[in-house]
Amino acid sequence: MLKANRILLVAAVSLFAGILFSFSEGDISPRLQKKIDAAILSTYEVETGVLKNIAIPADLNTKTAADFTENSLFEIYNDSTLLGYLYLGVAPSMKKKFDYIVLFNTDFTIKKSKVLIYREEHGKQIGSQRWLKQFIGLSSGDNPIYGQDIDAISGATISATSMTKAVGDVLKGIQILKENEVIK
């Protein structure tokens, strides 16, 4: 009985989160959307919230290594309180790509990074929070280096290197956006 109640609670929270944090229809798959919603709710420990897309001028997007196109950078609000920011990206693995997010505090330090959908059999270790926690606390202007600042993972070299580079590119991009006062 308790297990059934927990399952119902999780389903209700997931449905509720999907309504609260939904992007415009057709932009993001429902599977990816559910994972984003769950990450936000657990990371910021909130029950409600709203994502607001941050428009990035095309000329600035070309100056960043990260892809700051439409639906990639968001403010996260609970009522009228800014909780932080979310970057949604895609990075290459050995043969395919994986979806990830970087969640930021309001000062643009990394609060959490998460691999949302990984599409290969090898290299899944990069989804481990034990490995991903190495990015926590990094901020705009930081440049993590795989094998030096970020521990290597045997059997996931390509994906781990890619994730490290992707997070570094996002941090450099955030710095450029701050310098150009797109974000504060």
Secondary structure, DSSP 8 states (H G I E B T S, - for coil): -HHHHHHHHHHHHHHHHHHHT--STTSS-HHHHHHHHHHHHHHHT-S--EEEE----HHHHTT-SS---TTSEEEEEETTEEEEEEEEEEEE-SSSEEEEEEEE-TTSBEEEEEEEE--SSS-GGGG-HHHHGGGTT-BTT----BTTTB---TT-HHHHHHHHHHHHHHHHHHHHHHHTTS--
